[in-house]
Amino acid sequence: MHLIPASWSHFHLLVSVFPSVGLIFAIGFFVTALMNKNAAMQRIGLFVFGGLAVLGVPTFLSGLGSMTALTMASRNLPEGVADTHAFWGWGAIFFLALTGITALLVLWRQWKLPAPSDGMLHLVLGFALFTLLNMIVVGEMGWEIDHQELKLHTDFGMTSQVWSHIHIILNHFPTVGFVFALFFFSGGLLLNNDVMKRAGLAVFVICGILGASTYVTGASAMWALTDPKPYADVTQARINAHRDWALMSLFGLGLTGVISYVQIWRYRSQAVFSKAMLNLVLVLAVITLALMAETGHRGGQINHPEIRLPTDVFDTNAASYWSPQIELLINNIIWFVPWQTVHFFGYTVVFATVLAVSLRIFGYWKQMPFSAVHRILPLGAFGVFANVFTGMLMLMADTNRYVNESAFWPKMFFLPIGVIAVLYFSLSDKLWAVKAGDDAPMSAKWVAALVLFSWTIVIMGGRLLPYLFV
């Protein structure tokens, strides 16, 4: 494992993602706490905002150290990029500190008052949202320091550098999100707070599907950086080392996400969790987080020479890693066709499930309560898991062709939307309360429309892949 930083630059890469990406998940949990009026979760959310503000200190100090290292190294950087990043970074740290101090003050007052006022809670939320906007600007400027390929013209290679840009943004979400999900989930177990447990499980599911999207964009970024020639100091061996760990992380994310969803569904159906399965989720989450930590470090070594150490053991033979061997195996029609068959079957199961549930929400089969159609949702979860597993293998067989087809973009954009939106069916209290003869709430109808539209685009995009090429 490579969790101990060896330089200011390495330390900055490790810590800087938490105040920015972590703030997104902290806001999500805090909004959930406000909507559910869950006092315990609100207090933990306020505490997390304070913790993120504390993390702003090492982020600021490591950023200064990184600036000094960059200056001494005399690297060929675009003029003013580092200085502009630092300027906006100072502003973001200031607003992060303001958010954290306000949150801790509200938390301290809560010891004297029965509950903080809604106005103070919403003030903290407003500061957090404004800080997040600043963090987005700072992050974008920071990536341009070490990822100058983002400014390359698209004709550098056959594959657009947009994939590289998306991968750089997206790859932090499963990792940082898992940390926050693990924190809130563990807190829910310790406090026996079902809202916190469900929130943690829901984020595990979201991170699982985002892990699939991250893997796809990573495979696309590989071609953007190596075809027709490798960019700068990028080597295929370092990429393959990262891909091997990413594949293990993907399966860890998928398994944790599926079991988490089953527990969300079980709680909605039976109003009780399985303690054994919750403990299993906890163990899998810890293991998966360790895999993602190593995956992240291997990915950083691709384009960050400042974190490479002379003591790192590194196989320079690109063909010696698992990923290229799996590619060769899957390219054999004996293996490709069975996986493709399972993939199509999985889409059929998913669409049939969401169609049946959505039709009840739209007003068909009103003689049944929503709880009746809710029972079939695990079939859809099985179909999604089968599709992610087989889809990744099929992608490895011919990544370059897939990512350069015009139908692939909308397919991968709407896939996570379609999966994440389905969570609403098992999390909404209002929808669960729909009895026989009742109409579903209008919010549920909008979500059902989004789910059906998303899966329709995903399936259409998949079927058009053999026929469209850009």
Beta strands, then each sheet from edge to edge (+ up, - down):
end
